Amino acid sequence: MSARIGLPAPDFTMETVTFDHGFPVTKSLADYRGKWLLLFFYPFDFSKVCPTEILSLNRRIHEFAKLNVEVLAVSGDSIHTHKAWMKASDGIGPLSFPLASDYSKEATISYGVLDEATKAPLRASFIIDPEGILQYSVVSNSKVGRSVDETLRVIEALQSGGLCPMDWKPGQQTIS
């Protein structure tokens, strides 16, 4: 199954790690039922652009929490690599959300974001609603980091329930 807007998001099951837990925790799409999910694919740990994105999300995690949004960051790196990246002196440190390992590439393939050249996920974001329906996706060149402001804006637009014109911002009128 490939990820398509308006349809149920492809299911996934992946091991995740956090800075504080020494053991992996298995997460699946069903674990996020009743909440919005930002499923955030990135190419590699220990790279140049990826940590800027991960740390930017982490700095603003309280804004996602206010909107009932959980964040799950996914790469094809192993959980051991994720842990090493968090704990390294030049690493990303503790995060307020888990890093998932899609070592098998199953989620990367089912969401249609496998870069055939590198065998890593493309830089991609998916917003899944509390019922498990895919509401938004963006895939970008791996050389360009995404915008937390734009991601939050899209989530708020989706949650507004209205038709939102281009450049709509929270607090502005939607289209009737």
Steps between C-alpha positions, in 0.01 A plus 500: 500500500625850429414806703211698350330808635150432632558127543611301804870550559713192437546306821846471647674329789847620594732493797556840656748640748526801723799641683380383842396143423767238445258268327301536178125554503293370210262757352235454234247730336232369739694647795418848369123449466314795648791740438645673201833360386786672323688209340834658416736307271863612475796343317778439754620548856840672531436713192489875443140607428314231698609615847389856422152367430485262797623767744262760357205265551619425851529870594137551399351172621274686745324663202429159350379372839253792526352384170474135617778400258754228568829500307673186380829546315603212272819406319645175374773510763496236774380571852864461609605776261213719628618449860860575407388818320309621804786427739802606292684816606409652161159330497148629539454424870167422668182543296137537598391249237628160391721410205376199307714255311368392162800277444288263289380794284141373521351833613725697266378292207133495602502880532671524160808690619791263435791669323618222270849650469575514874251238624402754767172687552451823315433809710122459544226602742159339538217635714256231610176587676364335819302247293813386314421683175788658312423871470822653367836405358805683378815349352798719434853492371728358766719808476222727633368490856131538572326781687351445846295818450345360182436160659320661795305728264378202296399308814300799625341542158398133494363526853303819416242296310469772237630569155829683541629726223864526404711663772220450756622547855342396830247760611405598146163424349450183303297495180129420542 
